[in-house]
């Protein structure tokens, strides 16, 4: 049974609003107001700067992947497209909305659909890989410094380290799986296999993959630092290593497609995770809201860029070329 999109969106919106209401009932509203009034502005300025750095790294990652496939695109065009898609994704449900918008934007004016999907899919895979790795590294550092107990270290390492290993095995075994008879059962699966073949062609581009991994780790570090800076600004003082663990876990939870844009889920995750180190729920709630606010604030100029440039129209030579390249 397939749930209509409108009904699915209504369910997600209801879940997000319901979770936010529950959280507001659980936290001290007066303390939330007091925390907001005590926010140190310079730290929010620093947070906005870090969000901008994150988006620059995101544009650079996509740019170098596209260029490695022979796509003719300038970095300023990629940055412009990234900014527009960040703005448009504010109004779209789901954590993958931004990815879908970038695929659409890239395939509209720079290449056909297959390379666009492959590049964004590879970005997502490396994003998850470095996210899991960052949490595992944070757990190791936390255990070494005494922040985590042995049981906590083992639990986090098994979950995140094991998931990282599974992703690595999947990447190594992918081409062998694609040659199996499973993909010969249906025409749609054949198209899917062709798409995955395009994705696995990147395995031979070791320099490109190395740059992608480094940029992805840089983005994870930037996001952990971003949350830490805002935390200091709202009076939360926690060991820096904890943010290497908390931020990836919080990000993974918000990726579960049960809410609109992660609203409610992220706040709940932050309240729960920060409670484990003695941070009041009201301050953790404010931390999450301000983190989201910083991202929205940086994305707003994308509206002006969209009004001036819009998403490029599909080039004539790309018309009708999308699925031919997949066949």
Secondary structure, DSSP 8 states (H G I E B T S, - for coil): ----HHHHHHHHHHHHHHHHHHHHHHS-HHHHHHHHHT--HHHHHHHHHHHHHHHHHHHHHHHHHHHHTT----HHHHHHHHHHHHHHHTTS-STTHHHHHHHHHHHHHTS-HHHHHHHHHHHHHHHHHHHHHHHHHHHHHHHHTTSS-HHHHHHHIIIIIHHHHHHHHHHHHHHHHHTSGGGGS-HHHHHHHHHHHHHHGGGG-HHHHHHHHHHHHHHHHHHHHHHHHHHHHTT----HHHHHHHHHHHHHHHTSSSSSTTTTHHHHHHHHHHHTTT--HHHHHHHHHHHHHHHHHHHTHHHHHHHHH-S----GGGTT-TTTTT-
